Amino acid sequence: MAIEVSDRAREWLKRKGGVVTLCYSPRHGCCGGRVNIAVAEVRAPDAPERYTRLECDGVVLYIDPTLLDHGLRLDVEGFLGLRP
């Protein structure tokens, strides 16, 4: 399991409470079809017992077990010129 949290993401997450959930989120197309996208949600999961819990430099990560074998990089970026 390789999960990398950038310095920028770590500091931003600490300001937001220091907890993040990494999981799949289904996305549906306008004409049908579905794909699961890995997302990071700045909150603890509703059922934390279903997740693997890790601590990484002051940030608590709850990771969906289906993501454990994937290399993940957690980072933050701005949107429309705005920065987190």
FIGUDREN-826502 format. One record per residue: residue number from 1; residue in one letter; chain; z, x, y of N, C-alpha, C in turn. Coordinates in nm, 2 decimals. Each point is the difference from the previous one (the first is absolute). Layout:
BEGIN
{kolgu:NUM&nulum:A&drenro:A&n.Z:Z&n.X:X&n.Y:Y&ca.Z:Z&ca.X:X&ca.Y:Y&c.Z:Z&c.X:X&c.Y:Y} .
...
END
This chain:
BEGIN
{kolgu:1&nulum:M&drenro:A&n.Z:0.00&n.X:0.09&n.Y:-0.12&ca.Z:0.00&ca.X:-0.09&ca.Y:0.12&c.Z:0.00&c.X:0.09&c.Y:0.12} .
{kolgu:2&nulum:A&drenro:A&n.Z:-0.10&n.X:-0.01&n.Y:0.08&ca.Z:-0.01&ca.X:0.08&ca.Y:0.13&c.Z:-0.01&c.X:-0.10&c.Y:0.11} .
{kolgu:3&nulum:I&drenro:A&n.Z:0.11&n.X:0.00&n.Y:0.08&ca.Z:0.00&ca.X:-0.09&ca.Y:0.12&c.Z:0.04&c.X:0.09&c.Y:0.12} .
{kolgu:4&nulum:E&drenro:A&n.Z:-0.09&n.X:0.01&n.Y:0.09&ca.Z:0.02&ca.X:0.08&ca.Y:0.12&c.Z:0.02&c.X:-0.09&c.Y:0.12} .
{kolgu:5&nulum:V&drenro:A&n.Z:0.11&n.X:0.03&n.Y:0.08&ca.Z:0.03&ca.X:-0.08&ca.Y:0.12&c.Z:-0.02&c.X:0.10&c.Y:0.11} .
{kolgu:6&nulum:S&drenro:A&n.Z:-0.09&n.X:-0.03&n.Y:0.09&ca.Z:-0.02&ca.X:0.09&ca.Y:0.12&c.Z:0.12&c.X:0.00&c.Y:0.09} .
{kolgu:7&nulum:D&drenro:A&n.Z:0.02&n.X:0.11&n.Y:0.07&ca.Z:0.11&ca.X:0.01&ca.Y:0.10&c.Z:0.00&c.X:-0.12&c.Y:0.10} .
{kolgu:8&nulum:R&drenro:A&n.Z:-0.12&n.X:-0.03&n.Y:0.04&ca.Z:-0.02&ca.X:-0.11&ca.Y:0.10&c.Z:0.05&c.X:-0.13&c.Y:-0.06} .
{kolgu:9&nulum:A&drenro:A&n.Z:-0.04&n.X:-0.03&n.Y:-0.12&ca.Z:0.04&ca.X:-0.12&ca.Y:-0.07&c.Z:0.15&c.X:0.00&c.Y:-0.02} .
{kolgu:10&nulum:R&drenro:A&n.Z:0.05&n.X:0.11&n.Y:-0.05&ca.Z:0.15&ca.X:0.01&ca.Y:-0.03&c.Z:0.08&c.X:-0.04&c.Y:0.13} .
{kolgu:11&nulum:E&drenro:A&n.Z:-0.04&n.X:0.06&n.Y:0.11&ca.Z:0.08&ca.X:-0.02&ca.Y:0.13&c.Z:-0.02&c.X:-0.15&c.Y:0.04} .
{kolgu:12&nulum:W&drenro:A&n.Z:-0.12&n.X:-0.05&n.Y:-0.01&ca.Z:-0.02&ca.X:-0.14&ca.Y:0.04&c.Z:0.08&c.X:-0.09&c.Y:-0.09} .
{kolgu:13&nulum:L&drenro:A&n.Z:0.00&n.X:0.02&n.Y:-0.13&ca.Z:0.07&ca.X:-0.08&ca.Y:-0.09&c.Z:0.15&c.X:0.01&c.Y:0.02} .
{kolgu:14&nulum:K&drenro:A&n.Z:0.05&n.X:0.11&n.Y:0.04&ca.Z:0.15&ca.X:0.01&ca.Y:0.03&c.Z:0.03&c.X:-0.08&c.Y:0.12} .
{kolgu:15&nulum:R&drenro:A&n.Z:-0.09&n.X:0.00&n.Y:0.10&ca.Z:0.03&ca.X:-0.09&ca.Y:0.12&c.Z:-0.01&c.X:-0.15&c.Y:-0.04} .
{kolgu:16&nulum:K&drenro:A&n.Z:-0.07&n.X:-0.03&n.Y:-0.10&ca.Z:-0.01&ca.X:-0.14&ca.Y:-0.04&c.Z:0.10&c.X:-0.04&c.Y:-0.11} .
{kolgu:17&nulum:G&drenro:A&n.Z:0.09&n.X:0.08&n.Y:-0.03&ca.Z:0.10&ca.X:-0.03&ca.Y:-0.10&c.Z:0.01&c.X:0.08&c.Y:-0.13} .
{kolgu:18&nulum:G&drenro:A&n.Z:-0.11&n.X:0.08&n.Y:-0.02&ca.Z:0.00&ca.X:0.10&ca.Y:-0.10&c.Z:-0.02&c.X:-0.05&c.Y:-0.14} .
{kolgu:19&nulum:V&drenro:A&n.Z:-0.06&n.X:-0.12&n.Y:-0.01&ca.Z:-0.03&ca.X:-0.06&ca.Y:-0.13&c.Z:-0.15&c.X:-0.04&c.Y:-0.01} .
{kolgu:20&nulum:V&drenro:A&n.Z:-0.07&n.X:0.03&n.Y:-0.11&ca.Z:-0.14&ca.X:-0.04&ca.Y:-0.01&c.Z:-0.03&c.X:-0.04&c.Y:-0.14} .
{kolgu:21&nulum:T&drenro:A&n.Z:-0.08&n.X:-0.11&n.Y:-0.02&ca.Z:-0.04&ca.X:-0.04&ca.Y:-0.13&c.Z:-0.15&c.X:0.03&c.Y:-0.02} .
{kolgu:22&nulum:L&drenro:A&n.Z:-0.03&n.X:0.07&n.Y:-0.11&ca.Z:-0.14&ca.X:0.03&ca.Y:-0.03&c.Z:-0.04&c.X:-0.09&c.Y:-0.12} .
{kolgu:23&nulum:C&drenro:A&n.Z:-0.10&n.X:-0.08&n.Y:0.02&ca.Z:-0.04&ca.X:-0.10&ca.Y:-0.10&c.Z:-0.15&c.X:-0.04&c.Y:0.02} .
{kolgu:24&nulum:Y&drenro:A&n.Z:-0.05&n.X:-0.07&n.Y:-0.10&ca.Z:-0.14&ca.X:-0.05&ca.Y:0.01&c.Z:0.01&c.X:-0.14&c.Y:0.07} .
{kolgu:25&nulum:S&drenro:A&n.Z:-0.10&n.X:-0.02&n.Y:0.08&ca.Z:-0.02&ca.X:-0.13&ca.Y:0.07&c.Z:-0.14&c.X:-0.05&c.Y:-0.03} .
{kolgu:26&nulum:P&drenro:A&n.Z:-0.01&n.X:-0.13&n.Y:-0.06&ca.Z:-0.14&ca.X:-0.05&ca.Y:-0.03&c.Z:-0.07&c.X:-0.03&c.Y:0.13} .
{kolgu:27&nulum:R&drenro:A&n.Z:-0.13&n.X:0.03&n.Y:0.00&ca.Z:-0.09&ca.X:-0.04&ca.Y:0.11&c.Z:-0.11&c.X:-0.08&c.Y:-0.06} .
{kolgu:28&nulum:H&drenro:A&n.Z:-0.04&n.X:-0.11&n.Y:0.07&ca.Z:-0.10&ca.X:-0.09&ca.Y:-0.05&c.Z:-0.12&c.X:0.01&c.Y:0.09} .
{kolgu:29&nulum:G&drenro:A&n.Z:-0.12&n.X:0.00&n.Y:-0.06&ca.Z:-0.12&ca.X:0.00&ca.Y:0.08&c.Z:-0.04&c.X:-0.14&c.Y:0.04} .
{kolgu:30&nulum:C&drenro:A&n.Z:-0.09&n.X:-0.01&n.Y:0.10&ca.Z:-0.04&ca.X:-0.13&ca.Y:0.05&c.Z:-0.08&c.X:-0.07&c.Y:-0.10} .
{kolgu:31&nulum:C&drenro:A&n.Z:-0.07&n.X:0.07&n.Y:-0.08&ca.Z:-0.09&ca.X:-0.07&ca.Y:-0.10&c.Z:0.06&c.X:0.01&c.Y:-0.14} .
{kolgu:32&nulum:G&drenro:A&n.Z:0.12&n.X:0.03&n.Y:-0.02&ca.Z:0.06&ca.X:0.02&ca.Y:-0.13&c.Z:0.04&c.X:0.14&c.Y:-0.02} .
{kolgu:33&nulum:G&drenro:A&n.Z:0.06&n.X:0.02&n.Y:-0.11&ca.Z:0.03&ca.X:0.14&ca.Y:-0.04&c.Z:0.14&c.X:0.03&c.Y:0.05} .
{kolgu:34&nulum:R&drenro:A&n.Z:0.06&n.X:0.11&n.Y:-0.05&ca.Z:0.13&ca.X:0.04&ca.Y:0.03&c.Z:0.02&c.X:0.15&c.Y:-0.03} .
{kolgu:35&nulum:V&drenro:A&n.Z:0.07&n.X:0.06&n.Y:0.09&ca.Z:0.04&ca.X:0.15&ca.Y:-0.03&c.Z:0.14&c.X:0.02&c.Y:0.05} .
{kolgu:36&nulum:N&drenro:A&n.Z:0.07&n.X:0.08&n.Y:-0.08&ca.Z:0.14&ca.X:0.04&ca.Y:0.04&c.Z:0.00&c.X:0.13&c.Y:0.08} .
{kolgu:37&nulum:I&drenro:A&n.Z:0.06&n.X:-0.01&n.Y:0.12&ca.Z:0.00&ca.X:0.12&ca.Y:0.09&c.Z:0.15&c.X:0.04&c.Y:0.01} .
{kolgu:38&nulum:A&drenro:A&n.Z:0.02&n.X:0.13&n.Y:-0.01&ca.Z:0.13&ca.X:0.06&ca.Y:0.02&c.Z:0.04&c.X:-0.01&c.Y:0.14} .
{kolgu:39&nulum:V&drenro:A&n.Z:0.12&n.X:-0.06&n.Y:0.03&ca.Z:0.05&ca.X:-0.01&ca.Y:0.13&c.Z:0.15&c.X:0.05&c.Y:0.01} .
{kolgu:40&nulum:A&drenro:A&n.Z:0.04&n.X:0.03&n.Y:0.12&ca.Z:0.13&ca.X:0.04&ca.Y:0.03&c.Z:0.06&c.X:-0.11&c.Y:0.09} .
{kolgu:41&nulum:E&drenro:A&n.Z:0.11&n.X:-0.05&n.Y:-0.04&ca.Z:0.07&ca.X:-0.10&ca.Y:0.08&c.Z:0.14&c.X:0.05&c.Y:0.05} .
{kolgu:42&nulum:V&drenro:A&n.Z:0.03&n.X:-0.01&n.Y:0.12&ca.Z:0.12&ca.X:0.06&ca.Y:0.06&c.Z:0.11&c.X:-0.10&c.Y:-0.02} .
{kolgu:43&nulum:R&drenro:A&n.Z:0.05&n.X:0.00&n.Y:-0.13&ca.Z:0.11&ca.X:-0.09&ca.Y:-0.04&c.Z:0.03&c.X:0.03&c.Y:-0.14} .
{kolgu:44&nulum:A&drenro:A&n.Z:0.12&n.X:-0.04&n.Y:-0.05&ca.Z:0.03&ca.X:0.01&ca.Y:-0.14&c.Z:-0.07&c.X:-0.12&c.Y:-0.07} .
{kolgu:45&nulum:P&drenro:A&n.Z:-0.03&n.X:0.02&n.Y:-0.13&ca.Z:-0.06&ca.X:-0.11&ca.Y:-0.07&c.Z:0.10&c.X:-0.11&c.Y:-0.03} .
{kolgu:46&nulum:D&drenro:A&n.Z:-0.06&n.X:-0.12&n.Y:-0.02&ca.Z:0.08&ca.X:-0.12&ca.Y:-0.04&c.Z:0.08&c.X:0.02&c.Y:-0.13} .
{kolgu:47&nulum:A&drenro:A&n.Z:-0.06&n.X:0.07&n.Y:-0.09&ca.Z:0.06&ca.X:0.03&ca.Y:-0.13&c.Z:0.00&c.X:0.15&c.Y:-0.03} .
{kolgu:48&nulum:P&drenro:A&n.Z:0.09&n.X:0.07&n.Y:0.06&ca.Z:0.00&ca.X:0.15&ca.Y:-0.01&c.Z:0.01&c.X:0.05&c.Y:-0.14} .
{kolgu:49&nulum:E&drenro:A&n.Z:0.06&n.X:-0.08&n.Y:-0.09&ca.Z:0.01&ca.X:0.05&ca.Y:-0.14&c.Z:-0.13&c.X:0.01&c.Y:-0.07} .
{kolgu:50&nulum:R&drenro:A&n.Z:-0.11&n.X:-0.05&n.Y:0.06&ca.Z:-0.13&ca.X:0.01&ca.Y:-0.06&c.Z:-0.07&c.X:0.13&c.Y:0.05} .
{kolgu:51&nulum:Y&drenro:A&n.Z:0.06&n.X:0.07&n.Y:0.09&ca.Z:-0.07&ca.X:0.12&ca.Y:0.06&c.Z:0.08&c.X:0.13&c.Y:-0.04} .
{kolgu:52&nulum:T&drenro:A&n.Z:-0.07&n.X:0.11&n.Y:0.01&ca.Z:0.06&ca.X:0.13&ca.Y:-0.01&c.Z:0.05&c.X:0.04&c.Y:0.13} .
{kolgu:53&nulum:R&drenro:A&n.Z:0.12&n.X:0.04&n.Y:0.02&ca.Z:0.06&ca.X:0.03&ca.Y:0.13&c.Z:0.01&c.X:0.16&c.Y:0.00} .
{kolgu:54&nulum:L&drenro:A&n.Z:-0.05&n.X:0.05&n.Y:0.11&ca.Z:0.00&ca.X:0.14&ca.Y:0.03&c.Z:0.05&c.X:0.03&c.Y:0.14} .
{kolgu:55&nulum:E&drenro:A&n.Z:0.07&n.X:0.11&n.Y:0.02&ca.Z:0.04&ca.X:0.03&ca.Y:0.14&c.Z:-0.08&c.X:0.13&c.Y:0.03} .
{kolgu:56&nulum:C&drenro:A&n.Z:-0.05&n.X:0.00&n.Y:0.12&ca.Z:-0.09&ca.X:0.12&ca.Y:0.04&c.Z:0.04&c.X:0.03&c.Y:0.15} .
{kolgu:57&nulum:D&drenro:A&n.Z:0.08&n.X:0.10&n.Y:0.02&ca.Z:0.03&ca.X:0.05&ca.Y:0.13&c.Z:0.05&c.X:-0.11&c.Y:0.09} .
{kolgu:58&nulum:G&drenro:A&n.Z:0.10&n.X:-0.08&n.Y:-0.04&ca.Z:0.06&ca.X:-0.10&ca.Y:0.08&c.Z:-0.08&c.X:-0.14&c.Y:0.00} .
{kolgu:59&nulum:V&drenro:A&n.Z:-0.10&n.X:-0.01&n.Y:-0.08&ca.Z:-0.08&ca.X:-0.12&ca.Y:-0.01&c.Z:0.01&c.X:-0.05&c.Y:-0.14} .
{kolgu:60&nulum:V&drenro:A&n.Z:0.03&n.X:-0.13&n.Y:-0.02&ca.Z:0.01&ca.X:-0.06&ca.Y:-0.13&c.Z:-0.13&c.X:-0.07&c.Y:-0.03} .
{kolgu:61&nulum:L&drenro:A&n.Z:-0.06&n.X:0.04&n.Y:-0.12&ca.Z:-0.13&ca.X:-0.05&ca.Y:-0.04&c.Z:0.02&c.X:-0.09&c.Y:-0.12} .
{kolgu:62&nulum:Y&drenro:A&n.Z:-0.05&n.X:-0.12&n.Y:0.00&ca.Z:0.00&ca.X:-0.09&ca.Y:-0.11&c.Z:-0.15&c.X:0.00&c.Y:-0.05} .
{kolgu:63&nulum:I&drenro:A&n.Z:-0.03&n.X:0.04&n.Y:-0.12&ca.Z:-0.13&ca.X:0.02&ca.Y:-0.04&c.Z:-0.03&c.X:-0.09&c.Y:-0.12} .
{kolgu:64&nulum:D&drenro:A&n.Z:-0.10&n.X:-0.08&n.Y:0.01&ca.Z:-0.05&ca.X:-0.08&ca.Y:-0.11&c.Z:-0.03&c.X:0.09&c.Y:-0.12} .
{kolgu:65&nulum:P&drenro:A&n.Z:0.05&n.X:-0.03&n.Y:-0.12&ca.Z:-0.02&ca.X:0.09&ca.Y:-0.11&c.Z:-0.15&c.X:0.02&c.Y:-0.03} .
{kolgu:66&nulum:T&drenro:A&n.Z:-0.09&n.X:-0.09&n.Y:0.03&ca.Z:-0.14&ca.X:0.02&ca.Y:-0.03&c.Z:-0.06&c.X:0.10&c.Y:0.09} .
{kolgu:67&nulum:L&drenro:A&n.Z:0.07&n.X:0.04&n.Y:0.11&ca.Z:-0.05&ca.X:0.11&ca.Y:0.09&c.Z:0.05&c.X:0.13&c.Y:-0.03} .
{kolgu:68&nulum:L&drenro:A&n.Z:0.09&n.X:0.02&n.Y:-0.10&ca.Z:0.07&ca.X:0.12&ca.Y:-0.02&c.Z:-0.10&c.X:0.11&c.Y:-0.05} .
{kolgu:69&nulum:D&drenro:A&n.Z:-0.10&n.X:-0.03&n.Y:-0.07&ca.Z:-0.10&ca.X:0.10&ca.Y:-0.05&c.Z:-0.11&c.X:0.03&c.Y:0.10} .
{kolgu:70&nulum:H&drenro:A&n.Z:0.01&n.X:-0.05&n.Y:0.12&ca.Z:-0.11&ca.X:0.03&ca.Y:0.10&c.Z:0.06&c.X:0.10&c.Y:0.10} .
{kolgu:71&nulum:G&drenro:A&n.Z:-0.09&n.X:0.08&n.Y:0.05&ca.Z:0.04&ca.X:0.09&ca.Y:0.11&c.Z:-0.01&c.X:-0.08&c.Y:0.13} .
{kolgu:72&nulum:L&drenro:A&n.Z:0.11&n.X:-0.01&n.Y:0.07&ca.Z:0.01&ca.X:-0.08&ca.Y:0.12&c.Z:0.04&c.X:0.08&c.Y:0.12} .
{kolgu:73&nulum:R&drenro:A&n.Z:-0.06&n.X:-0.03&n.Y:0.12&ca.Z:0.04&ca.X:0.07&ca.Y:0.12&c.Z:0.03&c.X:-0.11&c.Y:0.10} .
{kolgu:74&nulum:L&drenro:A&n.Z:0.12&n.X:0.00&n.Y:0.05&ca.Z:0.05&ca.X:-0.10&ca.Y:0.10&c.Z:0.00&c.X:0.06&c.Y:0.14} .
{kolgu:75&nulum:D&drenro:A&n.Z:-0.08&n.X:-0.06&n.Y:0.09&ca.Z:-0.01&ca.X:0.05&ca.Y:0.14&c.Z:-0.01&c.X:-0.12&c.Y:0.09} .
{kolgu:76&nulum:V&drenro:A&n.Z:0.01&n.X:0.02&n.Y:0.13&ca.Z:-0.01&ca.X:-0.10&ca.Y:0.10&c.Z:-0.11&c.X:0.04&c.Y:0.10} .
{kolgu:77&nulum:E&drenro:A&n.Z:-0.07&n.X:-0.10&n.Y:0.05&ca.Z:-0.11&ca.X:0.03&ca.Y:0.10&c.Z:0.01&c.X:-0.11&c.Y:0.10} .
{kolgu:78&nulum:G&drenro:A&n.Z:-0.06&n.X:0.03&n.Y:0.12&ca.Z:-0.01&ca.X:-0.10&ca.Y:0.11&c.Z:-0.11&c.X:-0.10&c.Y:-0.03} .
{kolgu:79&nulum:F&drenro:A&n.Z:0.01&n.X:-0.10&n.Y:0.08&ca.Z:-0.11&ca.X:-0.11&ca.Y:0.00&c.Z:-0.03&c.X:-0.03&c.Y:0.14} .
{kolgu:80&nulum:L&drenro:A&n.Z:-0.13&n.X:0.00&n.Y:0.03&ca.Z:-0.05&ca.X:-0.03&ca.Y:0.14&c.Z:0.07&c.X:0.08&c.Y:0.11} .
{kolgu:81&nulum:G&drenro:A&n.Z:0.02&n.X:0.13&n.Y:-0.03&ca.Z:0.07&ca.X:0.09&ca.Y:0.09&c.Z:0.15&c.X:-0.01&c.Y:0.01} .
{kolgu:82&nulum:L&drenro:A&n.Z:0.05&n.X:-0.09&n.Y:-0.08&ca.Z:0.15&ca.X:-0.01&ca.Y:-0.01&c.Z:0.05&c.X:0.08&c.Y:-0.11} .
{kolgu:83&nulum:R&drenro:A&n.Z:0.12&n.X:0.06&n.Y:0.02&ca.Z:0.06&ca.X:0.08&ca.Y:-0.10&c.Z:0.13&c.X:-0.06&c.Y:-0.04} .
{kolgu:84&nulum:P&drenro:A&n.Z:0.04&n.X:0.01&n.Y:-0.13&ca.Z:0.13&ca.X:-0.06&ca.Y:-0.04&c.Z:0.12&c.X:0.08&c.Y:0.06} .
END
